[in-house]
Amino acid sequence: MTTYMLILTIIAVAIVLFGLGYTLAVTKTQKKLKGELDTAIPGRVQEGIYQRNPVFITYLAFALLVLLLIVFTAIYW
């Protein structure tokens, strides 16, 4: 495995682990609020609903990795 692929693999695994940890933290919070159906959205969540969403972070990381792969292929092919 080349150094380039190793770095990309490490970055991808880090993003997946971050998304998993964040998702688990959110599910624990949801379990606490199970009895309350309509609760207020915390201010921290309202401030960055797109920036802190692990799904969007994963899509952005995937797009960047594809772009890097295209650039790498264009330069060295």
Secondary structure, DSSP 8 states (H G I E B T S, - for coil): --HHHHHHHHHHHHHHHHHHHHHHHHHHHHHHTTT-SS----HHHHHTTTTT-HHHHHHHHHHHHHHHHHHHHHHH-
